Amino acid sequence: MALPHVATFTDTYLPTVNGVTYTVQTWRDRWRDRGGRMGVVYPKSDHDPADNEYPVRSLPFPFYEGFRLGMPQIPNGVRDAELVHAHTPFSLGMAGQRLAGKLDIPFVASYHTPTSEYAEYVSFNGAVESAVRSSAESYERWFLGRADTVIAPSERAATHLRESIGLDTTVSVVPNGVDTTVFEPVDTADFRDRYDLPDGPIVGYTGRHGYEKCLADIITACEGLDVTVVLGGDGPARETLEATAEHSDVDVRFLGFLDRAELPELYSTLDVFAFPSPVETQGLVALEANCCGTPVAGVDAGALSDTIEDGETGYSYDEGDIDGFRRAIERVLDDQIQLRERCLARRDVISVEHAIDKLADVYASVL
C-alpha cells in the first residue's frame, strides 16, 4: 500500500539539535526511504532547506535563547497532504491543525515535552510559575484533544497524558527510535585528543542545558569520586552550571555544542552517562548512549523509569537523592563491562526502523 503524504509541523528544527529535531529529521528520512513523502514546516533559520523542507517566517522566543516561534503559515508545498502530524502545540502546531481542518484529513499530534516545563522561563516568582503551569496543562488538554491520535514516546508519557492531563483522545506509543547505523561503539582516541580529556573514568551528559533537567546534580553527585565530568551541549542553564563547577572540587569540562557526528564518539568515551532530568518523555540521549555501549545512571522519574532498566542498561536512583545518584554512578562504574554487553544486545529493539513500523500503523489507523 502506498504511504500517505504527511505534512509535519515543528517549532524546533535544524540547525538546533535536540530530541525533537532529531526525531523529525530521522522519521522524515526513513519515511522517504520507504517511498513516502513527509514535508517539514519549520521556523526559518540559518538552515538551508532541502527538498520537502518549508521554512516560514519566524521570531526569536524572548525567554529562551536559540528557540524561534514560526508564524502560523501553511506553505503551498504541503497543501496536498493526506495527513498532518504536529510535533508542537505552539504556533506551527496550530497551523497544522488548521490545515487538517481545511482539507478534512486526519490530524496526529506528538507529545515530546510537557508544555508546563517552559513555565520557569517566562515566570518571575513561584506564584506566577504555578499559574503558568496550570494554564499550560489546560492548553495541552485542549490542543491534544483535537487530534485524531496523540503519539507519546513511552508508556510513562502516555500514562501521564491519560491520568494527569486527563486526555480522552486515543494515545499511541511510538518510541522515537535510535539510528543504530550512526550510534554504535567507535574509537575514542581522536575525540579525547580533540578535547584534551584525561585518562580515568569519565561521567558525562550531552543535550540541552535546561534548568528543569537538574544538571547541576551531576557535579554535586560526583564530588568525592575520582572521575572527570564532561558536559556537551548548551542552553539557558549553562551559566549556572559553570558557577556550580567553579565552586566544586570536581574536574568539570564544558565541551559546548557538539556536531551530531561527534556524539557517537562522546558516548563511546563516557564510562557513565549521567541523567538527572525528571521531566523526560523518553530520554532519547540515554538510548543513544546505550547503543554505543554506555550504561546510564539516571533518576527514577518520568520516562527514565522505563528507559533505564536496573542491572541491564544502568542503575537508577530516587529523585532528589544526591547520595543515591552517587551510588548509582559507582554501581555503573563497578558493573561497566556486564552492562555494556547488555546495552549492546538491545540495539535492534530500540532502532528507528521499529519506530517507523509503529508510526505507519498509527497513520493507517486514522486514514
Buried (B, 14 or more C-beta within 10 A) or exposed (E): EEBBBBBBBBBBBBEBBBBBBBBBBBBBBBBBEEEBBBBBBBBBBEBEBEEBBBBBEBEEBEEBEBBBBBEBBBBEBBEEBBBBBBBBBBBBBBBBBBBBEEBEBBBBBBBBBBBBBBBBBBBEEEEEBEEBBEEBBBBBBEBBBBBBBBBBBBBBBBBBBBEEBEBEBEBBBBBBBBBBEBBBBBEBEEBBEEBEBEEEBBBBBBBBBBBBBBBBBBBBBBEEBEBBBBBBBBBBBBEEBEEBBEEBEBBBBBBEBBEEEBBBBBBBBBBBBBBBBBBBBBBBBBBBBBBBBBBBBBBBBBBBBBBBBEEBBBBBBEBEBEEBBBBBBBBBBEBBEEBBEBBBEBBEEBBBBBBBBBBBEBBEEBE
